[in-house]
Amino acid sequence: MTQVKAKKALGQHFLKDLNVAKRIAETINRDELPDNAKIWADIPVLEVGPGMGVLSQFLMSAGRRIKAVEIDTESVEYLSKVYPGLEVVEGDFLKMDLSELYGGEFALIGNYPYNISSQIFFKVLDYKEKIPVVAGMLQKEVAERICCKPGTKVYGILSVLLQAWYDCEYLFNVPPGVFAPPPKVMSGVIRLTRNKRTTLGCDERMFKTIVKTAFGQRRKTLRNSLGGLIPSDSPIMQDPIMGLRPERLSVEDFIRLTLAAKN
């Protein structure tokens, strides 16, 4: 069967380097997982955007139980013919109830479409109790934002919200030349494994509001950006932390701010 044509509207850049695909697949195999995450080495896998199956084939050959979500009808037809053993679910990942795909825990992996990669990881947060391991490739800038530490320019909303629940690792770079068509940017492969946190110790919805409000005005100090959320007579308003900009704060710092906020 002829190959699938990459569609710009879907953010498709098909990986053609088999060595890179194999390395990505191995990020969730037992030998590559951190010691604290090896308990999740054998759970089912959900792949996002399999395209022409370059990653799927290595997951299947490793004996992983895999389902793949694909929105492109042409890709679905291609996969059904070339990989008849692959269970493909046609649809929009962002609109799916992932609990209907797996009743228990599952790993998430993919060569994520650049145009929706951030949205995919925000959705991961909605299913954090079901997704203990996330890995895959995305635009280098977004990959770095997810994994960076406080004090860097790219540190932002996605960094804080994901690092509250996951240990985030930036694994390796992927150059444009291994894709068809090649993107105009570098790509990066990351892995997220659930940390031991079971609760933030504060209102989670308010935590998200505090983080999003602070970074929504990231050039302002927290005293100015969060003035409408934290009472003026709260002791934390006199804390030196309020004179900082949001990119300087850790997850624990944002939890402190949330505890001081109006609920």
C-alpha positions, 0 to 999 in steps of 0.5 A: 500500500502507498504511504500516507500523505502527511497533512499540515492541518493535522500537524503530521511529520512522519518519523522515518528513522527506525533507530529513533523510533526504536529508542522512543519505544524503549523509553517505557520498557523495563530496562530503561525505566527508572527503578521507581517506575519499573512496576509500570513496565507491563501495563497496557500502552495507548499510542497517540497518532501512530501515523504509519506505525513506525513507533507501533511496530516496536511496541508490538514487537516488544510484546506490549498490549497496545491500542492506538488513537488516530484521527486521520482516516487515511492512516487508519486504513493504512494501519489496518492493512499493514499492521492487522494485529494493531488495535486502532481507535479512530477519533480525536484523542482530545475529545475521548474519554480515556476511561472507556479505552482502559479500565485500569492504568496505562502508559501513554506514548506517541510522536505527538502532533506539534499543533496539539502537544500542549493540549495532550499534556494538559489532558494527561493531568485529567487522567493522572491517576490512570497514567503513571508513565508518559513518554514520546516526542514533541517540539523541543521547545515544549519538551524543554518547558515541561522538564525545565526547573524554576528560574528559566525563561521557558518555565511556565504553566505546563512545567508547574502543573505537570511537575506537581504530579510527575518526575519529568526527564528530557531524554534526547534531541531529534533533528528535523532530517529524520522526518518526512516532511522535515519540521522547521524545528528540533524535536525532543523526547521526554518521559514522565513518571508519576511521583509519590504525591497523592495530594497537593494539600490544598485545593487543586482547582485553586492551585491551577488558578493561582498558577495560570493567573501568575503566568498570565502576567509573568512580567509582574511580581506575584504581589501585583498579579495575585492581588485579587486572589490573596487577601491583602491582610494575609501574612504571605503578602509580606513574604519576600516571595511576593516580590518575585516573578512566577518563573522563580517559584517551585511547585511547593511555593505555588502550594503555599500561595494556594493555601493563602488564597481566597477559597 
